[in-house]
Amino acid sequence: MGSYSTKRMPAPSLYRSELSGLTKIHEGKVRDLYAVDADTMLIVTTDRLSAFDVVLPDPIPDKGRVLNGIANFWFGQTRHLVPNHLTGRALSDVVRNADERALLEGRAVIVKRLKALPIEAVVRGFLIGSGWKDYQASGELCGIALPAGLKLAQALPQPLFTPATKAALGAHDENISFDETARLIGEKLAAAVRDTALALYSFAAEHARRRGIIIADTKFEFGVDAAGSLTLIDEALTPDSSRFWPVDTYRVGVSPPSFDKQFVRDWATKSGWDRSPPAPAIPAEVVEGTRARYRDAYERIVGEPLEAWLARSGAPA
């Protein structure tokens, strides 16, 4: 994966946005949402980072722009599989203040306002994390029986759809069965979510592997419009919503290093923090190591330096 060093000074970080002229309607772990009109809203991807469902006090420079850039890349690549929430409208259409707009370039999009489905559409391709613990205890993954003798980080016989309920800020998502998903949103829509999520994962996993990344698992969010059409929303296939491993060091039986915030989770675990808020400050070397991993993921997946996309978007580099 390289040395994780970077040579350029990062553009100013954005921990929390406060925009004039727009009403903030939600502040999540990473994203701030603003109402634009009845049909659209502005999503700002900040540099906040959460670990163990707690937002940490220090921003990770470049993180928001990496997440936004990767998500936009996948939205463009997967339009043949499912519509997405992007409108294509320019930021200047809704953010009039030039100084505010400069902070948002590369990290904000104007999207359709849709009815979000109350589930996380999780797809797992490898046996890791909570899935590995579940398998060790029961021989199953989220209630789905698996062959005996599988090892840590081994590829599953086929990718599995393992939906979860969406948790409130600070709480944990809970795995649910397909039958429970069908009861929540209807059997036809549940089947469409499952099939679409699996198709997205398979398409992205093949692309990412060619670029040196294994997508071990990921989660999608979907919404529906007034006509009931399924639409991909939120983010897609980013280091925050997925587990990315380097192909060149992957070994079955060993927990692989990640391109994502696992680096921060590992530090937090070793620090002795009890995972209750407030979280401790992140050491500078952990901030820089995390920033470098996010940038590496972007450049491998998209196939160009982050600065090339930022220059096209008008963002300061």
C-alpha positions in Angstrom: 0.0 0.0 0.0 3.0 2.4 0.0 4.4 4.5 2.8 1.3 6.6 3.4 3.2 9.9 3.1 1.8 13.0 1.4 3.8 16.0 0.2 1.2 18.7 -0.3 -0.3 20.8 2.4 -4.1 20.0 2.7 -6.7 22.6 1.9 -8.6 23.9 4.9 -10.5 21.2 6.7 -14.3 21.4 7.4 -15.4 19.9 10.6 -18.9 21.5 10.7 -20.6 23.6 8.1 -22.8 26.7 8.8 -24.2 28.2 5.6 -26.0 31.4 5.3 -29.3 31.5 3.3 -29.9 27.7 3.7 -31.7 25.8 6.5 -29.8 22.9 8.0 -32.2 20.0 8.2 -29.9 17.3 9.6 -26.4 16.8 10.9 -25.1 13.2 10.8 -21.9 11.6 11.8 -20.2 12.9 8.6 -22.7 14.8 6.4 -24.6 18.0 6.9 -27.9 18.3 5.0 -29.5 21.6 3.9 -32.9 22.2 2.4 -32.8 23.8 -1.1 -36.4 23.6 -2.1 -39.3 21.0 -1.9 -37.5 18.7 -4.4 -33.8 19.1 -3.7 -31.3 19.4 -0.9 -27.6 20.1 -0.5 -25.4 17.4 1.1 -22.0 18.6 2.5 -19.5 15.9 3.3 -17.4 17.1 6.1 -14.0 15.9 7.4 -15.6 14.5 10.6 -14.8 10.9 11.4 -16.7 8.5 13.8 -15.4 5.5 15.5 -17.5 3.1 17.5 -20.5 5.3 16.7 -18.9 8.4 18.4 -17.8 11.4 16.3 -14.2 12.2 17.1 -13.1 15.7 17.9 -10.5 16.2 15.1 -11.1 16.4 11.4 -9.2 14.3 8.8 -8.0 16.7 6.1 -9.2 15.7 2.6 -11.6 13.0 3.9 -14.8 14.7 2.9 -13.6 15.5 -0.6 -12.3 11.9 -1.0 -15.6 10.5 0.1 -17.6 12.8 -2.2 -15.3 12.1 -5.1 -15.4 8.3 -4.8 -19.2 8.3 -4.3 -19.6 10.5 -7.4 -17.4 8.2 -9.4 -19.5 5.2 -8.5 -22.7 7.0 -9.1 -21.5 7.7 -12.6 -20.3 4.2 -13.2 -23.5 2.5 -12.0 -26.2 4.4 -13.7 -26.9 1.4 -15.9 -27.8 -0.6 -12.8 -29.9 1.9 -10.8 -30.7 5.6 -10.9 -29.0 7.8 -8.2 -30.0 10.9 -6.4 -27.6 13.4 -8.1 -29.2 16.3 -9.9 -26.1 17.6 -11.7 -26.9 21.2 -10.6 -23.9 23.4 -9.9 -23.1 24.5 -6.4 -23.2 28.1 -7.4 -27.0 27.6 -8.1 -27.7 27.4 -4.4 -24.7 28.8 -2.4 -24.4 32.5 -3.3 -21.6 33.4 -0.8 -18.2 32.9 -2.6 -16.3 32.2 0.6 -18.7 29.5 1.7 -18.7 28.0 -1.8 -14.9 27.8 -1.8 -15.1 25.7 1.4 -17.7 23.4 -0.2 -16.1 22.8 -3.6 -15.3 19.1 -4.1 -17.3 18.1 -1.0 -20.9 19.1 -1.7 -23.7 17.9 -4.1 -27.2 18.9 -4.8 -29.5 15.9 -4.7 -33.1 14.9 -5.1 -35.2 14.7 -1.9 -36.5 11.2 -1.8 -38.2 8.9 0.7 -35.3 7.0 2.3 -35.9 3.3 3.0 -35.5 2.4 6.7 -32.8 -0.2 6.1 -29.1 -0.5 5.3 -28.5 -2.7 2.3 -25.4 -4.6 3.4 -23.5 -6.9 1.1 -20.7 -9.1 2.4 -18.2 -10.8 0.1 -15.7 -12.0 2.7 -15.9 -13.3 6.3 -14.6 -10.6 8.6 -15.7 -8.3 11.4 -19.0 -9.1 13.1 -19.7 -11.7 10.4 -16.7 -13.7 11.4 -17.7 -13.6 15.1 -21.2 -14.7 14.1 -19.8 -17.6 12.1 -17.5 -18.7 14.9 -20.4 -18.8 17.3 -23.1 -20.3 15.1 -21.8 -21.4 11.8 -24.0 -18.8 10.2 -23.7 -15.2 9.0 -26.7 -13.1 9.9 -28.9 -16.3 10.0 -27.6 -17.6 6.7 -25.9 -21.1 7.1 -22.4 -21.3 5.7 -20.1 -24.2 5.0 -17.9 -25.5 7.9 -14.2 -24.7 8.0 -14.2 -21.2 6.6 -11.3 -19.0 7.7 -11.0 -15.4 8.8 -11.0 -13.0 5.8 -11.9 -15.9 3.4 -14.2 -15.1 0.4 -17.7 -16.3 0.9 -19.1 -18.9 -1.6 -21.1 -16.0 -3.0 -21.8 -12.5 -1.9 -24.6 -12.3 0.7 -27.3 -9.6 1.2 -27.5 -9.1 5.0 -29.7 -6.1 5.7 -29.8 -4.1 8.9 -32.0 -1.5 10.5 -30.8 2.1 10.6 -29.7 3.1 14.0 -30.0 6.6 15.6 -26.8 8.6 16.1 -24.8 6.9 18.7 -26.6 3.5 18.5 -25.6 0.4 16.6 -27.4 -1.0 13.5 -29.1 -4.3 14.0 -29.0 -7.1 11.4 -32.4 -8.3 10.2 -33.5 -11.2 8.0 -34.9 -10.8 4.5 -38.3 -11.7 5.8 -38.1 -8.8 8.3 -37.0 -6.5 5.5 -40.0 -7.6 3.5 -42.3 -6.8 6.4 -40.7 -3.3 6.7 -40.8 -2.2 3.1 -42.8 -4.9 1.2 -41.7 -8.1 -0.5 -41.4 -6.7 -4.0 -39.3 -3.7 -2.9 -37.2 -5.8 -0.6 -36.3 -8.1 -3.5 -35.5 -5.1 -5.7 -33.2 -3.7 -3.0 -31.5 -7.1 -2.5 -30.9 -7.7 -6.2 -29.7 -4.2 -6.9 -27.3 -4.2 -3.9 -25.8 -7.5 -5.0 -25.5 -6.3 -8.6 -23.8 -3.0 -7.5 -21.4 -5.0 -5.2 -20.4 -7.4 -8.0 -19.8 -4.6 -10.5 -17.8 -2.5 -8.1 -15.8 -5.4 -6.7 -14.6 -6.4 -10.2 -13.6 -2.8 -11.0 -11.8 -2.3 -7.6 -9.9 -5.6 -7.9 -8.4 -4.5 -11.2 -7.2 -1.4 -9.3 -5.7 -3.3 -6.5 -8.5 -3.2 -4.0 -10.7 -5.9 -2.5 -14.1 -4.7 -1.4 -14.7 -7.1 1.5 -18.2 -5.7 2.3 -20.2 -2.6 1.8 -23.6 -1.0 2.6 -25.9 1.0 0.4 -28.9 3.2 1.1 -31.8 3.5 -1.2 -34.8 5.8 -1.5 -37.9 5.9 -3.6 -39.5 8.8 -5.6 -43.1 9.6 -5.8 -43.6 6.9 -8.4 -41.9 4.3 -6.2 -38.8 4.0 -8.3 -35.8 2.7 -6.5 -32.9 5.2 -6.3 -29.4 4.9 -4.9 -28.8 7.7 -2.3 -26.4 8.9 0.4 -22.9 7.6 -0.5 -21.8 4.5 -2.4 -18.7 2.3 -2.1 -16.6 4.7 -0.1 -14.0 3.8 2.6 -16.7 4.9 5.2 -19.4 2.6 3.9 -17.1 -0.3 2.8 -14.2 -2.4 3.9 -11.3 -1.9 1.4 -8.3 -4.3 1.5 -5.1 -4.1 -0.7 -5.0 -7.1 -3.1 -1.2 -7.4 -2.9 -1.0 -8.2 0.8 -4.3 -10.1 1.2 -4.0 -13.5 2.9 -6.7 -15.9 4.1 -6.6 -16.3 7.8 -5.2 -12.9 8.6 -7.1 -9.7 9.2 -6.0 -7.5 6.3 -4.9 -3.9 6.7 -7.6 -1.4 5.5 -7.8 1.8 3.5 -10.5 3.1 5.8 -10.9 4.2 9.4 -9.9 0.9 10.8 -6.5 2.6 11.4 -8.3 5.0 13.8 -10.2 2.2 15.4 -7.0 0.3 16.1 -5.5 3.4 17.7 -8.6 4.1 19.7 -8.7 0.5 21.0 -5.0 0.6 22.1 -5.5 4.1 23.7 -7.7 2.6 26.4 -10.7 4.8 25.5 -13.9 3.1 26.7 -15.8 4.1 23.5 -18.1 6.4 25.4 -18.3 10.1 24.4 -16.4 12.4 24.6 -13.8 10.8 22.4 -10.1 11.6 22.9 -8.1 13.8 20.6 -6.5 12.0 17.7 -2.7 12.1 17.6 -1.2 14.0 14.6 0.4 10.9 13.2 -2.9 9.0 13.3 -4.7 11.9 11.5 -2.0 11.9 8.8 -2.0 8.2 8.4 -5.7 8.1 8.1 -5.7 11.0 5.5 -3.1 9.1 3.4 -5.1 5.9 3.4 -8.3 7.7 2.2 -6.4 9.5 -0.5 -4.8 6.2 -1.6 -8.2 4.6 -1.9 -9.4 7.4 -4.0 -6.5 7.3 -6.4 -6.6 3.5 -6.8 -10.4 3.4 -7.5 -10.7 6.5 -9.7 -7.4 6.1 -11.4 -6.1 9.6 -11.0 -4.8 11.9 -8.3 -7.3 13.6 -6.0 -5.9 17.0 -7.2 -7.0 16.3 -10.8 -10.6 16.0 -9.9 -10.4 18.9 -7.5 -9.0 21.1 -10.3 -12.0 20.2 -12.5 -14.4 20.9 -9.7 -12.8 24.3 -8.9 -11.8 23.3 -5.4 -8.6 24.7 -3.9 -5.8 22.2 -3.8 
